[in-house]
Amino acid sequence: MAHRSSDSKRPVRFAKRRDHLVEHVEHEQAAFAARTFVVFLILAALFCLLIGRMVWLMVVKHDEFSTRSDENRIHTKTLAPPRGLIYDRNGRLLADNQAVFSVEVTVEYAGDLDATVAEVAALVDLSADEIDAFRARVASKRRPLQEIPLKLPISEQERAIIEVNRHRLHGIFVKPKTVRHYPYREAMAYAVGSVRRISEQDVQNLDTGRYQATRFIGKRGVEAFYEQSLHGKPGWQRVEVDARGRELGELSSQQPDAGQNITLHLDANLQIAASEALGDRRGAVVAIDPATGGILALVSKPGYDPNLFVAGIDPDQYAALANSRDTPLLDRATRGRYAPGSTFKPIVGLAGLSLGLTDWQRTVLDRGEFRLPNQSRAYRDWSWRPGNAGGQGACDLHRAIYRSSNVYFYELGSRMATDALPDFAAQFGYGRVTAIDVADADPGLLPDSEWKAGYKGESWYPGDTVNLSIGQGDLLATPLQLATVATVIANRGLLLPPRMLKSSDGPLAEFVPEPPRRVEGPTAEDWERLVDAMQDVVHRGDLGFQQNGTAWFYIGREIAYPMAGKSGTAQVVKIPQGQEYDEEELDERQRKHAWFIAFAPADAPRIAVSVLVENGGGGSSVAAPVVREVIDAYLLPRLAGNEEWAAAGNFRSVGAYAAP
């Protein structure tokens, strides 16, 4: 019976266990369902957020992100305009554009910039100065994605090496460029000028819109004066690029407008002839067409090759130029200031005639020295020697010019009122810039009482006018100014402002014409008699001691055309009273400057020239032969087959001007 009871209770226990298990399963199911619902809600919320974000990005922010995408994919570049070309009067190129290649870096694509530059330096010759200059350009203000030049120019071999290794040079590109090229090198350095890299100081004064893609700007001569017209107008190009900045194709573009081409009055053949005539001596030659004022030649020596400055001159080369005792970076033709010496005497003679202080018949006895009343100081003639007073004897104005008598002009100047001579000389261009388009032309110095009181704090003394009357004292002029003076005399008193520009593709904003000006005072007869006297400087000869023109022996024999000229020898250092100026005992840099001005043919002038030979010595013996070579080079080739032109200039056979 007990055994049965135990068996009867077993189903009850199983039933309870089953109920408990069912209850547990139901609970787990409910919990799972709850968790599933929560997960679903989270997923639904995340999905809603995703959808919302997609709507925000694709609809609300579409324009902004589309623009950003285009900026990453599309690169807009400014295209530099081709610089205008410069020609001489005969169509020869004086400044052109040469195609080269450069290594450029886009910083945003380069990654580690120092490592990238080091990789390039391992492949091509990259100097420390080029690297420093590159870093300076990177640090300066620049546009995003702007290509920064690292090396310009590069050789074909260097170009090939970079291209082969482009796959590992991030942000490095080889780009075609045009740079300025000067085929005449030193010969045209100061006449045409040069372009140089744009500096930080330049950037502050430039129109950044016009110069975004330009790396060079005119810094000297014609290049500087006509910069605005030569530069042109930039264009633009939109290109598609990949993630490494490589161009995939052009989308659109607008080509730049090239700068204007200009033609100068310069004659390249004459420029070379003038440079060769001057040789290795320091000095300058300026030649002008009296009929137009056009500058035919403008030479300064020693010079330099302007091509060195285009891509960036080597520091050692620049130091050699800048520190040279011969100052090759000084433009002697337009900025060199020198006492004009006896080339000033024709101006003094005309002033005396205009003021009524002399005439063509009045004579002065030149015994080699002159003294002001009640003064012991002697003002000596150039022919004076210790123990031999010398002098030119009795001189009227005509003889005083062709014999270059100091004493005649001392005496004439001593009778002029204070400032009368400076006021008259200013009409010829002394003390001011008369050239229309010569960049940085120096005005020289025309001293007067106001200048001396302000600069030296002293009064003007009679001795100042005496010194001024032979082109010494504080008077300073440039070779360009003396060529202008020669032109005024050639034109019998008409000053045509010197100019470089002959023609251009269109109007130039920089060129502002100036009307001719006439020197007031001298009569027509005075001008003609002055020209006659200056002709005798060259052509009066073979007449004996103290009868020949000062330049006849050196250039007047066997000359095929009438030339009017005037020599000048300008003292550089003072010599104590009673001592002779011995050139041989002086340092070469202390010797006199040699001047000669001239024009020809005298009756119908086609060319006027001034020549300075620095520390050269005598004007007639040293500078006059240079003038003769320059005028020969210009006139003689033009005689052939042009009988009318030759007749107008009164040309004669060789040797016809030996002696009057």
Disulfide bonds with the S-S distance in Angstrom:
none
